[in-house]
Amino acid sequence: MLSFALGIGTQNTQGDWLEIYYPAPLFQPDDALIDAVKRVLDVPEGNAAVSFLPEHCAELAGALKAAGHAGQAELAETLATSQRPLVAMLLAEDLPPQSAPEVYLKLHLLSHRLVKPHELDLTGMFGLLRNIAWTNEGPIDIEELPARRLKARLAGRTLSVDCVDKFPKMTDYVVPGGVRIGDTARVRLGAYLGEGTTVMHEGFVNFNAGAEGPGMIEGRISAGVVVGKGSDLGGGCSTMGTLSGGGNIVIKVGEGCLIGANAGIGIPLGDRCTVEAGLYITAGAKVTLLDDQGQEVDTVAARELANQSDLLLRRNSQNGRIECLTNKSAVALNEALHAHN
Ligand SMILES: CC(C)(COP(=O)(O)OP(=O)(O)OC[C@H]1O[C@@H](n2cnc3c(N)ncnc32)[C@H](O)[C@@H]1OP(=O)(O)O)[C@@H](O)C(=O)NCCC(=O)NCCS
């Protein structure tokens, strides 16, 4: 079994799942736990989202406790008071997800740091998630929003919509230890933030993407992009995603890199690379290679520099060409800035 989690969620008026909160998902749970769950709930083979009722919780808690899982037993006991739909998600295999509860479990596993970006199959996930108004009264199916808004007004309340999206913000589900996030709306559930990661207000982290930490993220980490240990993304910088625009190279940033303010990368970087502020390195851009004396050695497309370490990329301010030098002063993280945990 790959993963197991007890969750509490929201459904629309048709009974479709909108979202699920799994307080304590498990990665690779032992057989005793799964056997205990199967004794109480009617669990089919394979990957299964099994709905259950609060009245099942006491029996489930007893079985989990007997199987040696006191934490999960306690959670099951707590869920007995739920007024919202409950689900047990059993993930036997890592296949393209088939349901919203399955997608949500995978997103939780990422944000809980139980798996890293790219380690789980998320193929087709968009089609399984509904567009949701995330409001001060919880998630609401976008099609049901007008009715709910009116109902709230009639009762003297104002329904406030924070965002309209398929994904919620990560921090409403999990706040991993040792991170700072300036604006929580800019980190989606499914982001992976390693210990010591700071995401400033201008930073953004998509799902199935993230930073190993420690690191300072003031730019955008697109879906699928992973930033290595000790790397900084400068204010407003961009890492190219692969979801649209024909980009098919998976972008990553190695360890100890600095992407300057308003810069961008369309190629994966190795370790200790620096990209000058304001320079966008697209894969096809021609780059002039310079030796230690500043003499021109060769000209290559940037994609040929993919994954190489110790590069300093800059746009020559006099002739406009993009140049690549050896990076002699790899970024030293600002110790004071990072000494927060
Ligand atoms: C590219 C960068 C790293 C170069 O910084 P550096 O290595 O400290 O280089 P210096 O500014 O000391 O310049 C070294 C030499 O290279 C030259 N040089 C620097 N950038 C150049 C450019 N774009 N074109 C031509 N020459 C350049 C300098 O004029 C200097 O020449 P000299 O030795 O003849 O005096 C820096 O300009 C940069 O963009 N840093 C990013 C900072 C950032 O955005 N942080 C995130 C904040 S949110």
The ligand as a Gaussian input file, in Angstrom:
#p B3LYP/6-31G(d) Opt

LIG

0 1
 C       25.433000      39.347000     -12.833000
 C       25.908000      39.754000     -11.455000
 C       25.871000      38.546000     -10.518000
 C       27.333000      40.264000     -11.601000
 O       27.749000      40.628000     -10.346000
 P       29.282000      40.569000      -9.920000
 O       29.820000      39.230000     -10.233000
 O       29.340000      41.066000      -8.528000
 O       29.964000      41.535000     -10.925000
 P       30.401000      43.068000     -10.730000
 O       29.188000      43.918000     -10.779000
 O       31.337000      43.151000      -9.579000
 O       31.216000      43.234000     -12.050000
 C       32.424000      42.520000     -12.344000
 C       32.893000      42.983000     -13.680000
 O       31.971000      42.521000     -14.706000
 C       31.415000      43.642000     -15.391000
 N       30.024000      43.364000     -15.645000
 C       29.065000      42.997000     -14.736000
 N       27.903000      42.861000     -15.372000
 C       28.129000      43.122000     -16.666000
 C       27.312000      43.141000     -17.821000
 N       26.011000      42.842000     -17.753000
 N       27.860000      43.444000     -19.000000
 C       29.154000      43.746000     -19.090000
 N       29.981000      43.749000     -18.055000
 C       29.462000      43.446000     -16.848000
 C       31.565000      44.797000     -14.451000
 O       31.514000      46.027000     -15.130000
 C       32.905000      44.523000     -13.821000
 O       33.906000      44.841000     -14.748000
 P       35.329000      45.343000     -14.291000
 O       35.983000      44.187000     -13.613000
 O       35.965000      45.704000     -15.578000
 O       35.090000      46.489000     -13.381000
 C       25.008000      40.870000     -10.848000
 O       25.029000      42.002000     -11.664000
 C       23.585000      40.455000     -10.681000
 O       22.752000      40.577000     -11.562000
 N       23.206000      39.903000      -9.462000
 C       21.867000      39.515000      -9.189000
 C       21.449000      40.134000      -7.869000
 C       19.949000      39.925000      -7.619000
 O       19.133000      40.195000      -8.475000
 N       19.602000      39.419000      -6.418000
 C       18.241000      39.151000      -6.052000
 C       17.657000      40.354000      -5.363000
 S       15.923000      40.150000      -5.064000

